């Protein structure tokens, strides 16, 4: 095997000369000559500070080719009259217009209609960082977000150095003002991730990652990624598998484990040297080969990445290079055995740099040809070179153009498009903040702990599901991680992956909820829905021009403001969840018990947090279908006071606060509230209010989200009454129950009442 491209040693920066035609203003086209710096940061040594990573884009002397202050959304929608050099417009990836008649004729209306799955895993972006302002998703307007003790929520991250309240709020990485597309990476190590996690308190992000962790983009900054999500289905509870760096997360997508128990090269919690065999456990590719299922890895095999050219090579992002069995297959003289290495993307030597790294048609030539001839294997993995990977020192605009090349290749043949699912996800979140606390298992859970710390799940990362069965701008809110990709492949191929742990099979979904297989739309979207390559090439030019802009700046003291999500009509996928949580109060002993239950088939993880008196940390409870769990609070040590929250998937939240009335107290009100959830084709919700005391109680129930509603009810001695509560169009609710004259009593219920079981 030839020498791999150097990635972890210093090198003299090279350069690539690119000529770009840019749509500066609608009425003019300018030609700009620019020199692309190709020095690249070491991925395994996290950057310190926002500008520690060498830029990929031209230096500050490069003439500005895109009008300053012009949003990328405007640029994308406006397009360019011609982009013919430097960045390929991908003429070989033309859109097909003919209907996919043959594929349609053999449809079954089930997952069996999927003939090809393409997986494109990009680099190091969190969900809030990319999509926190997108309409309808669980983003910056999330009222079911983790609440901190004493007021405030998870969006107000502790930052003692700030003079305006000692907190850091999310702030925009504004591409109209700053070189935000090339802002650079942050700490994304195993230790840094667990520092931010902090036992589930999720409150040390600034401490672990720096203030830049709170930076985010809007629709104006990453218009293509948003356009693709709006056209298809976006997952807003999809997590990286490991609370740590790139390689461990990629190991989960290709093999479903980091071998936490040790042996065979595990546990893998950091990034080893690239291309060297260090692991020996089984991978999903081997299972596919053994079962006779076709699969292939598409990756560029030219010397690049570090110091020479960031737009060729594979950045070491194909983790199959790290497995001994693939190297053994590569060395074999048996063609049948050697096929494993070939399918896995291994080869005998790196080719010289072709100089065509800015031509996506060249980079994806084999993939494009297989799409055009409808000869894709059943499973395809696409690996981008560093400069196209969206790693934070590599522009999202470049990633948009590369992703679009994959999308347009699928569109190029109606038969291919009609039978293919494309999954676009990200390996991990870099150091960028996401507000949703991920599920994690109970201590000691097999295959899920390393040296006392949970392997995952990690922060949310973007996942967009592109296919004829996922069109229409849907949001899917089922918990998923990288093992969910393999579980979906299990449905398509019939090949099971034994490395997936029992816990992950319980709490992470299989992505089936992202699809409606009975209603495919095999037409190719118009350019007003999914821009073509000519349009995304304008974004690449904009990324180059950004080098002339100043580096990003944090909000000045007193200028912080909480972002608000964009408005718009959204559609939500039905989910299999049937979760509940109530509280019981034993007045004789002072014991408060939270009873959690799962009445559905899909497992859930509930995280329990005491909000007062006790340490603020999460206690996980994994609930398989039909299971119950209990968490108790001895309030004798807290003067009868209790305040406890339960968080679960799909915006599920319970918060119970009050003071236990001793059993001897007979002349006081003793209020209680719980919910009756009635799923079905017309789901219903009923608030049940009770009073175990003597004086009459007046309850007030107020909507906190989803609908506008308020109701009052009275309950006399031993009385019980009920209020039917309205739901929004998708079955969501969020309400708060209080009692007149009892400032301590406050119960909150939020979640979703499901429809029929799938």
MARGUSE-987672 format. One line per 10 residues: their letters; for each residue x negated, y, z of C-alpha. Coordinates in steps of 0.5 Angstrom, whole numbers, plus 500, padded with zeros to 3 digits. Layout:
N
a) X/Y/Z  ...
//
This chain:
758
xxxxxxxxxx) 500/500/500  497/507/498  496/512/503  503/516/506  504/523/506  500/526/512  506/529/516  502/530/523  496/533/522  494/540/520
xxxxxxxxxx) 493/542/513  492/548/508  498/550/506  500/549/499  505/553/494  510/551/489  511/557/484  519/557/482  523/562/478  530/563/480
xxxxxxxxxx) 535/567/476  540/570/481  546/573/481  545/580/485  551/583/484  557/581/479  555/585/473  547/583/473  543/578/473  535/579/476
xxxxxxxxxx) 530/574/475  525/573/481  518/570/481  517/567/488  511/563/491  514/558/496  510/556/502  510/549/503  506/549/510  511/544/514
xxxxxxxxxx) 512/544/522  510/537/525  517/534/527  514/530/533  512/536/537  518/541/538  517/548/536  516/553/542  520/559/540  524/561/534
xxxxxxxxxx) 518/563/529  513/557/531  515/553/525  511/555/519  517/558/514  518/554/508  521/560/504  516/566/501  512/571/505  515/578/507
xxxxxxxxxx) 512/581/501  517/577/496  521/582/492  529/581/495  533/578/490  539/578/493  543/584/495  542/585/503  548/584/507  551/580/502
xxxxxxxxxx) 555/574/505  553/567/502  560/566/502  561/572/497  555/569/493  558/562/493  564/564/490  561/569/485  557/564/482  551/566/477
xxxxxxxxxx) 552/567/470  546/562/469  541/558/473  536/555/468  529/554/472  526/553/478  532/550/481  536/545/477  543/546/475  544/538/475
xxxxxxxxxx) 547/538/468  546/530/469  551/530/474  557/533/470  564/532/473  568/527/470  575/529/468  578/522/466  583/518/471  580/512/474
xxxxxxxxxx) 585/508/471  581/501/472  580/503/480  587/505/481  590/499/478  587/494/483  588/498/489  591/494/495  592/501/500  587/498/505
xxxxxxxxxx) 580/499/506  578/493/501  579/499/496  572/502/498  567/499/493  561/503/495  559/507/501  554/512/501  550/515/507  547/521/507
xxxxxxxxxx) 544/523/514  541/530/514  537/533/520  538/537/526  544/541/527  549/541/532  557/541/531  558/548/534  552/551/531  555/549/524
xxxxxxxxxx) 562/549/525  564/552/532  568/558/528  571/553/523  579/553/524  582/548/528  576/544/530  574/543/537  570/549/537  569/556/540
xxxxxxxxxx) 576/557/542  577/550/546  581/551/552  580/544/554  572/545/555  568/544/561  570/549/567  564/550/571  565/551/579  567/558/581
xxxxxxxxxx) 569/560/574  567/560/567  566/555/563  561/551/559  560/557/553  557/561/559  550/558/560  546/560/566  540/564/563  538/568/570
xxxxxxxxxx) 533/572/565  539/576/562  541/582/566  548/582/563  551/577/568  546/571/568  549/568/562  548/566/555  554/566/550  554/563/543
xxxxxxxxxx) 551/568/538  551/569/531  545/567/527  547/573/522  544/571/515  546/578/512  541/581/517  536/576/519  532/571/516  537/566/520
xxxxxxxxxx) 537/560/515  529/559/517  530/560/524  526/554/526  527/548/531  527/548/538  526/542/543  529/536/542  526/531/546  528/525/550
xxxxxxxxxx) 526/529/556  529/536/554  536/533/552  537/530/559  535/536/562  540/540/558  545/534/560  543/535/568  548/529/570  553/531/566
xxxxxxxxxx) 554/538/568  551/540/561  549/547/564  541/547/563  541/548/555  537/555/556  533/552/561  531/546/556  531/549/549  531/557/550
xxxxxxxxxx) 536/562/549  536/561/541  540/554/543  546/558/543  545/561/536  551/559/531  553/560/523  559/562/520  563/561/514  559/567/511
xxxxxxxxxx) 553/563/513  554/556/511  559/557/506  558/550/502  558/546/508  564/549/510  567/548/503  566/541/503  569/540/510  575/544/508
xxxxxxxxxx) 576/540/502  576/533/505  575/530/513  571/533/518  570/529/525  570/534/531  568/528/536  562/525/532  556/525/536  549/523/535
xxxxxxxxxx) 547/516/538  541/518/543  540/524/547  533/525/544  530/526/537  530/524/530  527/517/530  531/514/535  538/516/532  536/514/525
xxxxxxxxxx) 534/507/528  542/507/531  544/508/524  540/503/521  540/498/526  545/500/532  540/500/537  533/503/540  532/496/544  533/499/551
xxxxxxxxxx) 532/493/555  525/493/552  521/488/547  520/488/540  517/495/540  523/498/544  525/502/548  525/507/542  526/514/546  521/518/542
xxxxxxxxxx) 518/519/535  513/514/533  508/515/527  511/515/521  510/509/516  507/504/521  510/498/523  512/498/531  519/495/531  521/488/530
xxxxxxxxxx) 528/487/532  534/486/526  537/491/522  543/492/518  540/492/511  537/485/513  544/482/515  547/485/508  541/481/504  543/475/508
xxxxxxxxxx) 550/475/506  549/477/499  551/484/500  548/489/495  545/495/498  539/500/496  535/506/499  534/512/495  528/516/497  523/520/493
xxxxxxxxxx) 516/516/493  511/522/491  506/525/496  509/531/499  512/533/506  506/536/510  502/541/507  503/540/500  510/540/498  516/540/502
xxxxxxxxxx) 521/538/497  518/531/495  517/525/499  522/523/504  519/526/511  519/519/514  526/519/515  527/512/512  526/508/519  526/502/515
xxxxxxxxxx) 518/503/514  517/502/522  519/495/522  514/489/521  519/485/517  520/490/512  512/491/511  511/483/511  517/483/505  513/488/502
xxxxxxxxxx) 506/484/502  510/477/500  509/474/493  516/471/493  520/476/489  526/474/493  523/476/500  520/482/497  527/484/495  528/486/502
xxxxxxxxxx) 522/491/502  525/494/495  532/495/498  529/498/504  526/504/500  518/501/501  513/501/496  506/499/495  504/506/494  505/514/494
xxxxxxxxxx) 506/517/487  502/524/485  506/530/486  510/531/480  511/538/481  519/537/480  521/538/487  525/543/486  529/539/481  535/535/485
xxxxxxxxxx) 536/532/478  529/529/478  529/527/486  536/524/485  535/521/478  536/513/480  542/515/484  545/519/479  544/514/474  547/509/478
xxxxxxxxxx) 553/513/479  554/515/472  554/508/470  558/505/476  553/501/478  552/503/485  551/498/490  556/496/496  552/500/501  547/506/499
xxxxxxxxxx) 542/510/504  540/517/501  534/520/504  532/527/503  525/530/502  523/535/508  525/542/505  532/539/503  534/536/509  536/542/513
xxxxxxxxxx) 531/541/519  532/548/522  525/550/519  528/548/512  534/552/510  542/550/510  542/553/503  537/548/500  541/542/504  547/545/501
xxxxxxxxxx) 544/544/494  542/537/495  548/535/498  552/538/493  547/534/488  550/527/491  557/529/491  557/532/484  553/525/482  559/521/485
xxxxxxxxxx) 564/526/481  560/525/474  564/518/473  571/517/475  570/510/476  565/511/481  568/517/485  575/513/485  572/507/489  567/511/493
xxxxxxxxxx) 566/514/500  560/519/502  559/520/509  555/526/510  552/526/518  546/529/522  541/525/526  541/529/532  542/536/534  535/539/534
xxxxxxxxxx) 535/544/540  542/547/538  548/547/543  554/544/543  559/545/548  563/538/548  560/533/554  559/527/550  561/520/553  556/516/557
xxxxxxxxxx) 556/509/561  556/507/568  549/506/571  546/499/569  551/498/563  547/493/559  543/496/553  545/503/555  540/505/560  532/507/560
xxxxxxxxxx) 529/508/566  535/510/570  537/515/564  543/514/559  541/513/552  547/517/550  551/519/547  548/525/545  551/532/543  556/532/537
xxxxxxxxxx) 553/533/530  557/535/524  560/529/520  564/530/513  568/524/510  568/525/503  572/520/499  579/520/495  582/517/501  580/523/506
xxxxxxxxxx) 582/529/502  586/535/504  582/539/510  583/534/515  580/534/522  579/527/525  578/527/533  576/520/535  570/519/539  564/516/534
xxxxxxxxxx) 557/516/533  552/513/528  554/506/530  561/508/527  558/508/521  556/501/521  562/499/524  566/502/518  561/498/513  563/492/517
xxxxxxxxxx) 570/493/515  567/494/508  562/489/507  565/483/512  558/483/515  557/484/523  552/488/526  550/484/533  546/490/536  552/494/537
xxxxxxxxxx) 553/494/545  559/492/548  560/499/551  559/503/544  564/498/541  569/500/546  568/508/546  566/509/539  571/508/533  570/505/526
xxxxxxxxxx) 572/511/522  578/508/519  582/514/523  579/518/517  582/515/512  589/514/509  588/508/504  595/509/502  595/515/498  588/516/495
xxxxxxxxxx) 587/522/490  582/520/485  582/527/481  575/531/481  576/537/485  576/544/482  570/548/483  574/553/487  575/547/492  568/544/491
xxxxxxxxxx) 563/549/488  558/546/483  551/546/482  550/552/479  554/555/485  550/552/490  543/554/486  545/561/488  544/559/495  537/557/494
xxxxxxxxxx) 536/563/491  539/567/497  535/562/502  528/565/498  530/572/499  531/571/506  524/571/508  524/579/507  529/580/512  527/580/520
xxxxxxxxxx) 527/575/524  533/573/528  535/577/535  539/575/541  544/580/543  542/586/547  544/586/554  551/588/555  553/586/547  554/579/548
xxxxxxxxxx) 561/577/546  565/570/546  566/568/538  573/567/536  575/561/531  577/563/524  585/562/523  588/557/518  592/551/517  589/545/519
xxxxxxxxxx) 592/538/519  590/532/524  589/525/523  593/521/528  589/517/533  589/511/537  589/514/544  594/512/550  590/515/556  593/518/562
xxxxxxxxxx) 590/520/569  594/522/575  593/523/583  595/520/589  594/523/596  594/519/602  597/524/608  595/519/613  588/518/611  586/524/607
xxxxxxxxxx) 584/520/601  585/523/594  585/518/589  585/519/581  588/514/578  586/513/570  589/509/565  588/507/558  595/504/555  592/504/548
xxxxxxxxxx) 588/499/544  582/504/543  577/504/549  576/511/552  571/514/557  573/519/562  568/523/566  570/525/573  568/532/576  569/535/583
xxxxxxxxxx) 569/542/582  568/544/589  564/542/596  561/536/592  555/536/587  558/538/580  556/532/576  560/527/572  562/520/574  563/516/568
xxxxxxxxxx) 569/511/567  569/506/561  577/504/560  578/499/555  585/498/552  590/496/558  584/498/563  585/502/570  580/505/574  580/509/581
xxxxxxxxxx) 576/515/583  577/517/591  575/523/595  575/523/602  578/530/604  577/529/611  570/532/610  572/538/606  578/540/611  583/537/606
xxxxxxxxxx) 581/541/600  580/538/593  579/540/586  577/535/581  577/534/574  578/529/569  576/530/561  577/525/556  577/525/548  582/528/544
xxxxxxxxxx) 582/534/549  584/530/554  584/534/561  587/533/568  585/538/574  588/537/581  587/542/586  590/543/593  590/541/600  592/535/603
xxxxxxxxxx) 598/536/608  597/532/614  602/526/616  604/530/622  606/536/618  614/535/617  616/542/616  612/544/610  612/543/603  609/537/600
xxxxxxxxxx) 609/538/592  606/534/587  607/533/579  605/528/574  607/527/567  611/522/563  608/521/556  613/518/551  609/516/544  613/514/538
xxxxxxxxxx) 615/517/531  617/523/535  613/524/541  615/527/548  613/530/554  616/530/561  613/534/567  616/530/573  616/535/579  616/532/587
xxxxxxxxxx) 617/535/594  615/530/600  616/536/605  622/539/608  622/546/605  625/547/598  619/548/593  619/553/587  615/550/581  612/554/575
xxxxxxxxxx) 610/551/569  606/555/564  603/553/557  596/554/557  595/553/550  598/550/543  605/553/545  608/559/548  613/556/554  614/557/561
xxxxxxxxxx) 619/554/566  621/554/573  624/548/577  626/547/584  625/541/589  628/540/596  626/536/601  625/529/598  627/532/591  625/530/584
xxxxxxxxxx) 626/534/578  623/534/571  622/539/565  622/537/558  616/540/555  615/542/548  609/539/544  605/543/538  606/540/531  601/534/532
xxxxxxxxxx) 603/532/539  598/537/543  600/540/550  596/544/555  600/546/561  599/549/569  603/547/574  603/552/581  608/553/587  610/559/590
xxxxxxxxxx) 607/560/597  601/555/596  595/558/593  591/552/593  596/548/589  594/548/582  595/542/577  593/542/570  595/537/564  592/537/557
xxxxxxxx) 592/532/552  596/529/546  602/525/546  600/520/540  605/517/535  606/510/533  600/505/533  596/504/527
//
